[in-house]
Amino acid sequence: MKIYNLTPPYFLYVLVAASAVGKSELMRQMQRDNLWEGVPKYSTRDVRYKDGEIDDVKELDNKQIKDLPEEQRQRARGERIKKLKEKCGAGKGIVYYKNGNLYGIVVHEVLNVLERTNAVVIISDFHAIAQLKTGFSELRN
């Protein structure tokens, strides 16, 4: 198991707000100002692009499911679910369901960011935030 050097003490910020209020834009602006670094977050939903920048979700593949023919959508979604669970499930991170999609973060990716700087992640699910808090508390003990 890797030993993480978390000094000086950096902080993990969790942005929580309703959908479509600008969380991703705030995160990008703070990253541009070098105040924090985004934690990779994965999802079964399509990555959104705005003004040449992607949102806070990292691609699991290079597809936009909404652009696929109907018969290919279910297979592509199933492949994403499998990839997300392999990457974030089985004790490696936190997987949660929100607005018809699965989302996940990997704990060691959060810790890798915290070794360098403050970290930020957008999580709009309070149960997932509680899991994250519990997971980091257990790492300290």
C-alpha positions as CSV (number, residue, x, y, z in Angstrom):
1,M,0.0,0.0,0.0
2,K,1.3,3.4,-0.9
3,I,2.1,5.8,1.9
4,Y,0.8,9.3,1.0
5,N,2.7,12.4,2.1
6,L,-0.1,14.9,2.8
7,T,2.0,17.8,4.2
8,P,1.6,20.7,4.0
9,P,-2.0,20.0,4.8
10,Y,-4.1,20.4,1.7
11,F,-7.9,20.4,1.7
12,L,-10.5,18.4,-0.2
13,Y,-13.4,20.7,-1.3
14,V,-16.7,19.1,-2.3
15,L,-18.9,21.3,-4.4
16,V,-22.6,20.6,-3.9
17,A,-25.4,22.4,-5.6
18,A,-28.4,21.8,-7.8
19,S,-28.0,20.8,-11.4
20,A,-27.1,23.5,-14.0
21,V,-26.1,26.2,-11.6
22,G,-22.4,26.5,-12.6
23,K,-20.5,24.1,-10.4
24,S,-18.3,22.9,-13.3
25,E,-17.6,26.5,-14.3
26,L,-16.6,27.5,-10.8
27,M,-14.4,24.4,-10.6
28,R,-12.7,25.3,-13.9
29,Q,-12.2,29.0,-12.9
30,M,-10.6,28.0,-9.6
31,Q,-8.3,25.5,-11.4
32,R,-7.3,28.3,-13.9
33,D,-6.4,30.4,-10.8
34,N,-4.3,27.5,-9.4
35,L,-6.3,27.4,-6.2
36,W,-7.1,23.7,-6.5
37,E,-7.0,20.7,-8.8
38,G,-10.0,18.7,-9.9
39,V,-10.3,15.1,-8.7
40,P,-11.1,12.8,-11.6
41,K,-14.8,11.8,-11.6
42,Y,-16.2,9.2,-13.9
43,S,-19.8,8.6,-15.1
44,T,-21.9,6.5,-17.4
45,R,-23.4,9.8,-18.8
46,D,-21.9,11.5,-21.8
47,V,-19.2,14.0,-21.2
48,R,-20.5,17.6,-21.7
49,Y,-18.5,20.1,-23.7
50,K,-18.9,23.8,-23.4
51,D,-16.8,26.5,-25.0
52,G,-14.1,24.0,-25.8
53,E,-13.8,22.7,-22.3
54,I,-15.2,19.5,-20.8
55,D,-17.1,19.3,-17.6
56,D,-15.9,17.6,-14.4
57,V,-16.5,14.1,-15.8
58,K,-13.6,12.1,-17.3
59,E,-14.3,10.0,-20.3
60,L,-14.6,6.3,-19.9
61,D,-14.7,6.0,-23.7
62,N,-14.6,8.3,-26.7
63,K,-18.3,7.9,-27.5
64,Q,-21.3,10.1,-27.2
65,I,-24.1,7.6,-26.5
66,K,-26.8,10.1,-27.4
67,D,-25.4,10.1,-31.0
68,L,-25.4,6.4,-31.4
69,P,-28.2,4.5,-33.1
70,E,-30.8,3.1,-30.6
71,E,-29.6,-0.5,-31.0
72,Q,-26.0,0.5,-30.0
73,R,-26.9,2.7,-27.0
74,Q,-27.8,-0.1,-24.5
75,R,-24.6,-2.0,-25.3
76,A,-22.5,1.1,-25.0
77,R,-24.1,2.0,-21.7
78,G,-23.5,-1.5,-20.4
79,E,-19.9,-1.2,-21.4
80,R,-19.6,2.1,-19.5
81,I,-21.2,0.6,-16.4
82,K,-18.7,-2.3,-16.4
83,K,-15.8,0.1,-16.9
84,L,-17.0,2.4,-14.1
85,K,-17.5,-0.4,-11.6
86,E,-14.0,-1.9,-12.5
87,K,-12.4,1.5,-12.0
88,C,-14.2,2.8,-8.9
89,G,-16.0,-0.2,-7.3
90,A,-14.8,-3.1,-5.1
91,G,-13.5,-0.9,-2.4
92,K,-11.3,1.3,-4.7
93,G,-13.6,4.3,-4.5
94,I,-17.2,5.4,-4.3
95,V,-19.9,4.7,-6.8
96,Y,-23.3,6.4,-6.6
97,Y,-26.4,6.9,-8.7
98,K,-27.8,10.3,-9.6
99,N,-30.2,11.5,-12.3
100,G,-30.2,8.2,-14.2
101,N,-26.5,7.7,-14.3
102,L,-23.7,6.1,-12.2
103,Y,-20.8,8.3,-11.0
104,G,-17.6,7.3,-9.3
105,I,-14.3,8.6,-7.9
106,V,-11.2,6.6,-6.9
107,V,-9.8,7.2,-3.4
108,H,-6.1,6.9,-4.5
109,E,-6.7,9.5,-7.2
110,V,-8.0,11.9,-4.5
111,L,-5.0,11.2,-2.4
112,N,-2.6,11.7,-5.3
113,V,-4.0,15.2,-5.8
114,L,-3.9,16.0,-2.1
115,E,-0.1,15.2,-2.1
116,R,0.3,18.2,-4.5
117,T,-2.4,20.7,-3.8
118,N,-5.9,21.4,-2.6
119,A,-8.4,19.1,-4.4
120,V,-12.0,19.7,-5.5
121,V,-14.7,17.3,-6.6
122,I,-18.3,17.9,-7.5
123,I,-20.6,15.4,-5.8
124,S,-24.4,16.1,-5.7
125,D,-25.3,13.0,-3.6
126,F,-25.2,13.3,0.2
127,H,-24.9,9.6,0.7
128,A,-21.7,9.6,-1.5
129,I,-20.3,12.5,0.5
130,A,-20.9,10.6,3.8
131,Q,-19.1,7.6,2.3
132,L,-16.2,9.7,1.2
133,K,-16.0,11.3,4.7
134,T,-16.1,7.8,6.4
135,G,-13.5,6.5,4.0
136,F,-11.0,9.2,4.7
137,S,-11.6,9.0,8.4
138,E,-10.7,5.3,8.3
139,L,-7.5,6.1,6.4
140,R,-6.4,8.4,9.2
141,N,-7.0,5.8,11.9
